[in-house]
Amino acid sequence: MRLFNTYGPRMRGDDGRAVPTFVRQALAGEPLTVTGDGLQTRSLCYIDDTVSGVLAAAAHGMRGPVNIGGASEITMLGLARLVIALAGSRSEIHCVDRPVDDPAVRRPDITLARDKLGWEPHVPTEEGLRRTIDWFRAGA
């Protein structure tokens, strides 16, 4: 099974991943650091959906790899703006150099998971981000 960009409560704010980093920065009123022009995309999958995908794959006993992840894409700039809005932050966005190995697109093909496992994510990105922000705000 290949997991793609899972996020949610209980992540460390300093682990280097976009969602917890953006949330930590927004709640602290710090600038959100977006690499490059921020137009690279990611597909996010809330932890509850990832777990249900893992359980579906385990119960099915399917052989071979299956992708578990979000089906829709968001730009990193769009994600930063959304986190700022949902957190009620006044943070600005600062663009920094983009790593050479940073992919322009990261979106899993979840067709096999849909067809064989009957699985797809259900928690909308905005709702998952709200839950994540609430957890961080409560004193993560």
C-alpha positions as CSV (number, residue, x, y, z in Angstrom):
1,M,0.0,0.0,0.0
2,R,1.3,3.5,-0.8
3,L,0.0,6.3,1.4
4,F,-0.1,9.9,0.1
5,N,0.1,13.1,2.2
6,T,-1.9,12.1,5.3
7,Y,-2.6,14.8,7.8
8,G,-4.6,15.5,10.9
9,P,-4.4,15.9,14.7
10,R,-1.4,14.6,16.6
11,M,1.2,15.6,14.0
12,R,4.3,17.4,15.2
13,G,4.3,21.0,14.2
14,D,8.0,20.8,13.4
15,D,8.1,17.6,11.4
16,G,8.7,19.5,8.1
17,R,5.4,18.5,6.4
18,A,3.3,21.3,4.9
19,V,0.1,21.0,6.8
20,P,1.4,21.0,10.4
21,T,4.1,23.6,9.5
22,F,1.5,25.9,8.0
23,V,-0.9,25.4,10.9
24,R,1.9,26.1,13.5
25,Q,3.0,29.2,11.6
26,A,-0.5,30.5,11.2
27,L,-1.4,30.1,14.9
28,A,1.8,31.7,16.0
29,G,1.2,34.6,13.6
30,E,4.4,33.8,11.7
31,P,4.8,34.0,7.9
32,L,3.8,30.8,6.2
33,T,6.8,29.6,4.1
34,V,5.8,28.4,0.7
35,T,8.5,26.9,-1.6
36,G,8.9,28.3,-5.1
37,D,5.9,30.0,-6.6
38,G,3.5,27.8,-4.6
39,L,1.9,26.4,-7.7
40,Q,3.0,22.8,-7.1
41,T,0.1,20.7,-6.1
42,R,-0.5,18.1,-3.5
43,S,-3.5,15.8,-2.7
44,L,-4.2,15.6,1.0
45,C,-5.9,12.8,2.8
46,Y,-7.3,13.2,6.3
47,I,-6.1,10.6,8.8
48,D,-9.6,9.0,9.3
49,D,-9.8,8.4,5.6
50,T,-6.3,7.0,5.4
51,V,-7.0,4.6,8.3
52,S,-10.2,3.4,6.6
53,G,-8.3,2.8,3.4
54,V,-5.6,0.8,5.2
55,L,-8.3,-1.3,7.0
56,A,-10.2,-1.9,3.7
57,A,-6.9,-3.1,2.0
58,A,-6.1,-5.4,5.0
59,A,-9.6,-6.9,5.0
60,H,-9.6,-7.4,1.3
61,G,-6.3,-9.2,1.1
62,M,-5.5,-7.8,-2.2
63,R,-2.1,-8.5,-3.6
64,G,0.1,-5.8,-5.1
65,P,0.3,-2.1,-4.4
66,V,-2.7,0.2,-4.0
67,N,-2.7,4.0,-3.6
68,I,-4.4,5.5,-0.6
69,G,-4.7,9.2,-0.7
70,G,-6.7,12.3,-1.6
71,A,-8.4,12.5,-5.0
72,S,-8.3,16.2,-5.5
73,E,-5.4,18.6,-5.8
74,I,-4.6,21.9,-4.1
75,T,-1.7,24.2,-4.8
76,M,0.7,24.8,-1.9
77,L,-0.2,28.5,-2.2
78,G,-3.9,27.7,-2.0
79,L,-3.3,25.5,1.0
80,A,-1.4,28.2,2.8
81,R,-4.2,30.7,2.1
82,L,-6.8,28.3,3.3
83,V,-4.9,27.5,6.5
84,I,-4.6,31.3,7.2
85,A,-8.3,31.8,6.6
86,L,-9.4,28.8,8.7
87,A,-7.1,29.7,11.6
88,G,-8.2,33.3,11.5
89,S,-4.6,34.3,11.2
90,R,-3.0,37.6,10.0
91,S,0.1,35.7,8.8
92,E,1.6,36.6,5.5
93,I,3.0,34.2,2.9
94,H,6.7,34.2,2.2
95,C,8.1,32.3,-0.8
96,V,11.4,30.6,-0.3
97,D,13.6,28.6,-2.7
98,R,12.0,25.4,-3.9
99,P,14.0,22.3,-3.4
100,V,15.3,20.7,-6.6
101,D,13.6,17.4,-5.8
102,D,10.2,18.9,-5.0
103,P,7.7,17.4,-7.5
104,A,5.3,19.7,-9.4
105,V,2.4,17.4,-8.9
106,R,1.7,14.7,-6.3
107,R,-1.6,13.1,-6.8
108,P,-2.3,9.4,-6.4
109,D,-4.4,7.4,-8.8
110,I,-6.9,5.8,-6.5
111,T,-8.9,4.0,-9.2
112,L,-7.8,0.6,-7.9
113,A,-8.8,1.5,-4.3
114,R,-12.2,2.6,-5.5
115,D,-12.7,-0.4,-7.8
116,K,-11.3,-3.2,-5.7
117,L,-11.8,-1.9,-2.1
118,G,-14.8,0.3,-2.5
119,W,-12.7,3.0,-0.8
120,E,-12.3,6.7,-1.4
121,P,-11.8,9.6,1.0
122,H,-14.8,11.3,2.5
123,V,-13.5,14.1,4.7
124,P,-13.3,17.3,2.7
125,T,-9.9,19.1,2.9
126,E,-11.5,22.2,4.6
127,E,-13.1,20.0,7.3
128,G,-10.0,18.1,7.9
129,L,-7.9,21.3,8.2
130,R,-10.5,22.7,10.7
131,R,-10.1,19.6,12.9
132,T,-6.3,19.8,12.6
133,I,-6.2,23.5,13.4
134,D,-8.6,23.0,16.4
135,W,-6.3,20.3,17.8
136,F,-3.2,22.4,17.4
137,R,-5.0,25.4,18.9
138,A,-6.1,23.3,22.0
139,G,-2.4,23.0,22.9
140,A,-0.9,20.3,20.8
